[in-house]
Amino acid sequence: MATTTSITTTYAGEFAGKYIAAALLSAPTLDKGGITIVPNVKFKQVIKRVATDDIVKNATCDFDATSTVTLTEKILQPEEFQVNLQLCKKDFVSDWEAISMGYSAFEVMPKNFTDFLLAHAAEKVAAAMETSIWNGVNATAGQFAGIMTQLTTDATLPSGQEVAGTTVTAANVIAELGKIVDAAPAAIYGKEDLSIYVSNNIYRAYVRALGGFGASGLGANGYDNKGTNQTLNDLYFDGVRIFLANGLASNTALLAEKSNLYFATGLLNDLNQVKVLDMGDLDGSQNVRVIMRFTADAKYGFASDVVTYGITNSAN
């Protein structure tokens, strides 16, 4: 008797990379271009950091190497992660999609469900990546050290750029964002890729304030006299872009350049796998396994070029 194939669509090989891309890059911070993405990192990648003192000197007739150039580095080393799910096909026989499984005793997984399952797993991976990018803890299974987590122990973060946080509301959000901008180093203020990365509650408070909270000089009718009946997409504060980073904890924020923040992954290399495996041909069971494997890591370049809000640096 011919072998019966229970699943007609197996997601593996070249197409698998597309699912991994959807899972990782649909994290809001990545999807909206809030961070520099470094793909194809097989093992490690070095971020070279160059620091100099005052390089402009009074002219002389001779070559006088009086400047100081300091080279340091940070290592992007994506950690391996996986998703393993197992489902029994018979659990879906009574489902509303049962007819799509066929009338034979050799059921096939509903194609729509298989697609949904992969999309759902990808969405969960994206949410996990968003959290890890900002607040991940390396000791926690399924996470890598997030940017804010790293900053809490970085002695090179100037204490004047560590802004104490509070519970942010529409009544005080203008003042709190002002504190962040005021603490920005002069060298980065005005840079094109500078943003204030804010948590969900800070972003919502700012939108409400702009919509006519009636405080901070906005007036009862809010921005553009439209009150709360308006759509606000690209938000700025004192000329600095406001970026909604859903992975940030409530009442926290970070002012930084995109070019100073990095996310590394082996997105296009052979460590990434997405597979749907029918176990029927292997062990006679009605189980189906979903397997995803990928790598990820996040780093910042210079702590001296960021401003934190709402976190405590134990090294200061």
C-alpha positions as CSV (number, residue, x, y, z in Angstrom):
1,M,0.0,0.0,0.0
2,A,1.3,3.5,-0.8
3,T,2.4,5.6,2.0
4,T,-0.2,8.2,3.1
5,T,1.1,11.7,3.7
6,S,-1.0,13.2,6.4
7,I,0.2,16.8,5.9
8,T,0.3,18.3,2.5
9,T,2.2,21.4,3.5
10,T,5.5,21.2,5.3
11,Y,7.2,24.5,6.2
12,A,10.9,23.9,6.1
13,G,13.9,24.8,4.0
14,E,14.1,28.1,2.2
15,F,10.5,29.1,3.0
16,A,11.2,28.7,6.7
17,G,13.3,31.8,6.7
18,K,10.3,33.8,5.9
19,Y,8.4,32.7,8.9
20,I,11.4,33.4,11.2
21,A,11.6,36.9,9.6
22,A,7.9,37.4,10.3
23,A,8.4,36.3,13.9
24,L,11.4,38.4,14.7
25,L,10.9,41.5,12.6
26,S,7.3,42.0,13.5
27,A,8.3,42.9,17.0
28,P,7.3,46.6,17.1
29,T,10.8,47.9,17.9
30,L,12.2,46.0,15.0
31,D,9.2,46.2,12.6
32,K,9.1,50.0,12.9
33,G,12.8,50.5,12.4
34,G,13.6,51.6,16.0
35,I,16.8,49.7,16.3
36,T,19.7,48.8,14.0
37,I,19.3,45.2,12.8
38,V,22.4,43.1,12.2
39,P,21.4,39.9,10.4
40,N,23.4,36.8,9.5
41,V,25.5,36.7,12.7
42,K,26.6,33.1,12.7
43,F,28.4,33.2,16.0
44,K,29.7,36.6,17.1
45,Q,30.0,40.0,15.7
46,V,32.2,42.8,17.1
47,I,30.9,46.4,17.4
48,K,34.0,48.6,17.3
49,R,33.8,51.8,19.4
50,V,36.1,54.7,18.8
51,A,36.6,57.5,21.3
52,T,39.0,60.5,20.9
53,D,39.9,63.5,22.9
54,D,40.1,67.0,21.4
55,I,41.7,66.3,18.1
56,V,42.0,69.9,16.9
57,K,45.3,71.5,18.0
58,N,47.2,74.6,17.2
59,A,49.2,74.3,13.9
60,T,53.0,73.7,13.9
61,C,55.5,72.8,11.2
62,D,55.9,69.3,12.5
63,F,53.6,66.3,12.8
64,D,52.7,66.1,16.5
65,A,50.6,63.1,17.4
66,T,49.1,64.6,20.6
67,S,45.6,63.2,20.3
68,T,44.3,60.1,22.0
69,V,42.3,57.4,20.2
70,T,40.7,54.8,22.3
71,L,39.3,51.6,20.7
72,T,36.9,49.4,22.6
73,E,34.4,46.9,21.5
74,K,31.1,45.2,22.3
75,I,30.2,41.7,21.2
76,L,26.9,40.7,19.6
77,Q,26.5,37.0,20.3
78,P,23.0,35.8,19.4
79,E,21.7,33.1,21.8
80,E,19.8,30.1,20.4
81,F,16.1,29.8,21.2
82,Q,13.4,27.3,20.3
83,V,9.6,26.7,20.1
84,N,8.3,23.1,20.5
85,L,4.6,22.4,20.2
86,Q,2.8,19.1,19.9
87,L,-0.8,18.7,18.9
88,C,-3.0,15.6,18.3
89,K,-4.9,15.7,15.0
90,K,-7.9,13.9,16.5
91,D,-8.5,16.8,18.8
92,F,-9.7,18.8,15.7
93,V,-12.1,16.1,14.3
94,S,-15.1,17.8,16.0
95,D,-13.8,21.2,15.2
96,W,-15.6,23.5,12.8
97,E,-12.8,22.8,10.3
98,A,-13.4,19.0,10.5
99,I,-14.6,18.8,6.9
100,S,-11.3,20.2,5.6
101,M,-9.5,17.2,7.3
102,G,-11.2,14.7,4.9
103,Y,-13.5,11.8,5.6
104,S,-10.8,9.1,5.5
105,A,-9.4,7.6,8.7
106,F,-6.1,9.2,7.6
107,E,-6.9,12.8,8.6
108,V,-4.8,15.7,7.4
109,M,-4.2,18.7,9.6
110,P,-6.6,21.5,8.5
111,K,-4.5,23.7,6.2
112,N,-6.0,26.8,7.6
113,F,-5.2,25.7,11.1
114,T,-1.7,24.8,10.2
115,D,-1.2,28.3,8.8
116,F,-2.9,29.8,11.9
117,L,-0.7,27.8,14.2
118,L,2.5,29.0,12.5
119,A,1.3,32.6,12.5
120,H,0.3,32.3,16.2
121,A,3.7,30.9,17.1
122,A,5.4,33.6,15.1
123,E,3.3,36.3,16.9
124,K,4.3,34.8,20.3
125,V,8.0,34.8,19.3
126,A,7.6,38.5,18.2
127,A,6.2,39.4,21.6
128,A,8.9,37.6,23.4
129,M,11.6,39.3,21.3
130,E,10.1,42.7,22.0
131,T,10.2,42.1,25.8
132,S,13.8,40.7,25.7
133,I,15.1,43.5,23.6
134,W,14.4,46.0,26.4
135,N,14.0,44.1,29.6
136,G,15.2,40.6,29.0
137,V,17.2,38.8,31.7
138,N,19.8,36.3,30.5
139,A,19.2,34.0,33.5
140,T,15.5,33.7,32.5
141,A,14.8,30.8,30.1
142,G,13.8,32.1,26.7
143,Q,15.3,35.6,27.2
144,F,18.6,37.4,26.5
145,A,19.9,40.4,28.4
146,G,17.9,43.5,27.3
147,I,19.2,47.0,26.7
148,M,17.6,48.4,29.9
149,T,18.8,45.5,31.9
150,Q,22.4,46.0,30.7
151,L,22.2,49.7,31.5
152,T,21.3,49.1,35.1
153,T,24.8,47.8,35.8
154,D,26.9,50.0,33.4
155,A,29.3,52.3,35.2
156,T,29.9,54.3,32.0
157,L,26.4,55.7,32.1
158,P,26.8,59.3,33.5
159,S,24.7,59.8,36.6
160,G,23.3,63.0,35.2
161,Q,21.8,61.0,32.4
162,E,19.9,58.7,34.7
163,V,16.6,60.4,35.2
164,A,14.5,59.3,38.2
165,G,11.0,58.2,37.1
166,T,7.5,58.5,38.5
167,T,4.0,57.3,37.6
168,V,3.4,59.1,34.3
169,T,0.0,60.6,33.6
170,A,-1.5,63.1,31.1
171,A,-1.0,65.7,33.8
172,N,2.8,65.3,34.2
173,V,3.9,63.7,31.0
174,I,5.1,67.0,29.4
175,A,7.3,67.7,32.5
176,E,8.7,64.2,32.6
177,L,9.6,64.1,28.9
178,G,11.2,67.5,29.4
179,K,13.5,66.0,32.0
180,I,14.6,63.4,29.5
181,V,15.4,65.9,26.8
182,D,17.1,68.3,29.3
183,A,19.5,65.4,30.2
184,A,20.4,64.7,26.6
185,P,24.2,65.2,25.9
186,A,24.7,68.2,23.5
187,A,26.6,65.9,21.2
188,I,23.5,63.8,20.3
189,Y,20.7,66.4,20.6
190,G,19.5,67.2,17.1
191,K,20.8,64.0,15.5
192,E,18.5,62.7,12.8
193,D,18.1,59.3,14.3
194,L,17.5,60.4,17.9
195,S,14.4,59.1,19.5
196,I,12.8,58.9,23.0
197,Y,11.7,55.3,23.3
198,V,8.8,55.2,25.7
199,S,6.6,52.6,27.3
200,N,3.0,52.1,26.3
201,N,1.6,54.1,29.3
202,I,3.9,57.1,28.6
203,Y,2.9,57.1,25.0
204,R,-0.8,57.0,25.8
205,A,-0.4,59.8,28.4
206,Y,1.3,62.0,25.8
207,V,-1.4,61.4,23.2
208,R,-4.1,62.3,25.7
209,A,-2.2,65.4,26.8
210,L,-1.9,66.5,23.1
211,G,-5.6,65.7,22.7
212,G,-6.7,68.4,25.1
213,F,-6.0,67.6,28.6
214,G,-6.0,71.3,29.3
215,A,-2.6,71.4,30.9
216,S,0.9,72.5,30.0
217,G,-0.4,75.3,27.7
218,L,-2.1,72.9,25.3
219,G,-5.5,74.4,25.9
220,A,-8.9,72.6,26.3
221,N,-9.0,71.8,22.6
222,G,-5.6,70.2,22.4
223,Y,-3.3,70.0,19.4
224,D,-4.6,71.5,16.2
225,N,-7.9,72.3,18.1
226,K,-9.2,68.8,17.5
227,G,-9.4,67.6,21.1
228,T,-9.2,63.9,21.5
229,N,-11.0,63.3,18.2
230,Q,-7.8,63.1,16.1
231,T,-5.3,60.6,14.8
232,L,-1.7,61.3,16.0
233,N,0.9,59.2,14.1
234,D,4.4,60.7,14.1
235,L,4.9,62.2,17.5
236,Y,7.7,64.5,18.5
237,F,8.7,66.3,21.7
238,D,11.0,69.3,21.6
239,G,12.0,68.1,18.1
240,V,12.8,64.6,19.2
241,R,10.8,61.7,17.8
242,I,8.7,59.7,20.2
243,F,8.9,55.9,19.6
244,L,6.5,53.5,21.1
245,A,8.5,50.5,22.4
246,N,5.9,48.1,23.8
247,G,8.6,46.0,25.4
248,L,9.6,48.7,27.8
249,A,8.2,48.4,31.4
250,S,5.6,50.9,32.4
251,N,7.0,54.4,33.4
252,T,10.3,53.8,31.7
253,A,11.9,55.4,28.7
254,L,15.3,55.7,26.9
255,L,16.6,58.5,24.8
256,A,19.1,57.2,22.2
257,E,20.1,57.2,18.6
258,K,19.0,54.3,16.5
259,S,22.6,53.9,15.3
260,N,23.6,53.3,19.0
261,L,21.2,50.3,19.4
262,Y,21.7,46.9,17.9
263,F,19.7,43.7,17.4
264,A,21.6,40.7,16.1
265,T,20.1,37.5,14.7
266,G,21.1,34.6,12.5
267,L,18.0,35.5,10.5
268,L,19.2,34.2,7.1
269,N,21.6,31.5,8.2
270,D,21.2,27.8,8.7
271,L,20.5,28.0,12.4
272,N,16.9,29.1,11.7
273,Q,14.3,26.4,11.3
274,V,10.6,26.3,11.1
275,K,9.0,22.9,10.6
276,V,5.6,21.2,10.8
277,L,6.2,17.5,11.3
278,D,3.6,14.8,11.0
279,M,4.7,12.0,13.4
280,G,2.3,9.5,11.9
281,D,4.9,8.2,9.4
282,L,7.5,8.0,12.2
283,D,5.7,6.4,15.2
284,G,2.2,5.7,14.0
285,S,0.7,8.4,16.3
286,Q,-1.7,11.2,15.3
287,N,0.6,13.9,16.7
288,V,1.9,16.9,14.9
289,R,4.9,18.9,16.0
290,V,5.7,22.5,15.3
291,I,9.4,23.4,15.6
292,M,11.0,26.8,15.5
293,R,14.6,27.6,16.1
294,F,16.3,31.1,15.9
295,T,18.9,33.3,17.5
296,A,18.8,36.8,18.9
297,D,20.8,39.3,21.0
298,A,20.7,43.1,21.7
299,K,23.3,45.6,22.6
300,Y,23.9,49.4,22.8
301,G,27.2,51.0,21.7
302,F,27.9,53.9,24.1
303,A,26.1,54.3,27.4
304,S,27.4,57.8,27.5
305,D,25.2,58.6,24.6
306,V,21.9,57.6,26.1
307,V,19.5,58.9,28.8
308,T,17.5,56.5,30.9
309,Y,14.3,57.2,32.6
310,G,12.7,55.2,35.4
311,I,15.5,52.6,36.0
312,T,18.2,52.5,38.7
313,N,21.9,52.1,37.7
314,S,23.5,50.2,40.6
315,A,27.0,51.0,39.2
316,N,26.6,54.8,39.7
